[in-house]
Amino acid sequence: MKNEMLKEIVIYYFESVKKSILDYVLKDEDEQTRVGIMQVFDPVVEYGDNIYHGLEPDDEWRATKQHSTDFIRQNLVINSKATLKLMELWKKYEKMHFFVLPSKKD
């Protein structure tokens, strides 16, 4: 089972390397012409050149989101006040031993 998975990983790795090399070579227009490619329908995007073309939130939405974020930061509590008080008290008493366990030689 493990060898099959490694074999599959190696196969996918070599396929991706071949595709990357082909994409890089075909970026050159002279090479595209030499191979006979007249039109590229889905060109490879250079890293950093892909511009977001979706919906942008308006100022009202951003203000509402900021208000909600601030409200959550101010009011979100992990523990109740009673739990925090108990935790504080526990720090005071956790190092104290209220009973003595017998030693090995006893």
matplotlib code that plots the C-alpha trace (Angstrom):
import matplotlib.pyplot as plt

x = [0.0, 2.8, 4.8, 1.7, 1.2, 4.8, 4.7, 1.6, 3.2, 6.3, 4.1, 2.1, 5.4, 6.9, 3.6, 3.6, 7.3, 6.6, 3.6, 5.6, 8.4, 5.9, 4.1, 7.4, 8.5, 5.2, 5.3, 7.6, 5.6, 8.3, 8.1, 4.3, 4.6, 7.2, 5.0, 2.0, -0.1, -2.0, -4.2, -3.9, -7.4, -6.3, -2.9, -0.7, -0.8, 2.5, 2.9, 1.6, -0.1, -3.5, -5.8, -8.9, -12.0, -14.7, -17.0, -15.5, -17.3, -18.6, -17.7, -20.9, -20.2, -16.6, -17.8, -20.3, -17.7, -15.2, -17.9, -18.7, -15.0, -14.5, -17.7, -16.5, -13.0, -14.4, -17.2, -15.9, -14.9, -13.4, -14.2, -16.8, -15.8, -16.4, -14.2, -11.4, -11.7, -11.5, -8.4, -6.8, -7.5, -6.2, -2.8, -2.6, -3.3, -2.0, 1.5, 0.1, -0.2, -3.1, -2.1, 1.1, 1.6, 3.7, 7.3, 8.7, 10.5, 7.3]
y = [0.0, 2.4, 1.7, 2.3, 5.7, 6.6, 5.4, 7.6, 10.6, 10.2, 9.9, 13.0, 14.9, 14.0, 15.0, 18.4, 19.0, 18.2, 20.5, 23.3, 23.0, 22.9, 26.0, 27.8, 27.0, 27.9, 31.4, 32.3, 33.4, 32.2, 28.7, 28.7, 29.5, 26.9, 24.2, 25.4, 26.9, 29.8, 30.8, 30.2, 30.0, 29.8, 31.3, 30.6, 33.5, 34.8, 34.9, 38.3, 39.2, 37.7, 40.7, 40.0, 40.7, 39.9, 42.0, 44.6, 45.5, 49.0, 51.3, 50.6, 46.8, 47.5, 49.7, 47.2, 44.4, 46.6, 47.4, 43.7, 42.8, 45.4, 44.3, 40.7, 41.6, 43.6, 41.2, 37.7, 35.9, 32.4, 31.9, 33.4, 35.7, 32.9, 30.5, 33.0, 33.6, 29.8, 29.6, 32.5, 30.7, 27.4, 29.0, 30.0, 26.4, 24.1, 23.9, 23.1, 19.4, 18.7, 15.1, 13.1, 10.0, 7.3, 7.0, 3.8, 2.6, 3.0]
z = [0.0, 1.0, -2.2, -4.3, -2.7, -3.3, -6.9, -7.4, -5.9, -8.1, -11.2, -10.3, -9.6, -13.0, -14.8, -13.0, -13.9, -17.5, -17.6, -15.9, -18.5, -21.4, -20.0, -19.7, -23.2, -24.7, -23.2, -26.0, -29.1, -31.5, -29.9, -30.2, -33.9, -34.5, -32.8, -34.7, -31.9, -33.4, -30.4, -26.7, -25.0, -21.4, -21.0, -18.0, -15.5, -14.3, -10.5, -9.2, -12.5, -11.6, -10.6, -8.5, -10.7, -8.1, -6.1, -3.8, -0.6, -0.2, 2.7, 4.6, 4.6, 5.8, 8.6, 9.7, 9.7, 11.6, 14.2, 14.6, 14.9, 17.6, 19.5, 19.5, 20.7, 23.6, 24.7, 23.8, 27.0, 27.2, 30.8, 33.1, 36.0, 38.5, 36.5, 36.4, 40.1, 40.7, 38.5, 40.4, 43.8, 42.4, 41.7, 45.3, 46.6, 43.9, 45.4, 48.9, 49.9, 52.3, 52.9, 53.0, 50.9, 52.4, 51.1, 49.5, 52.7, 54.7]

ax = plt.figure().add_subplot(projection="3d")
ax.plot(x, y, z, "-o")
ax.set_aspect("equal")
plt.show()
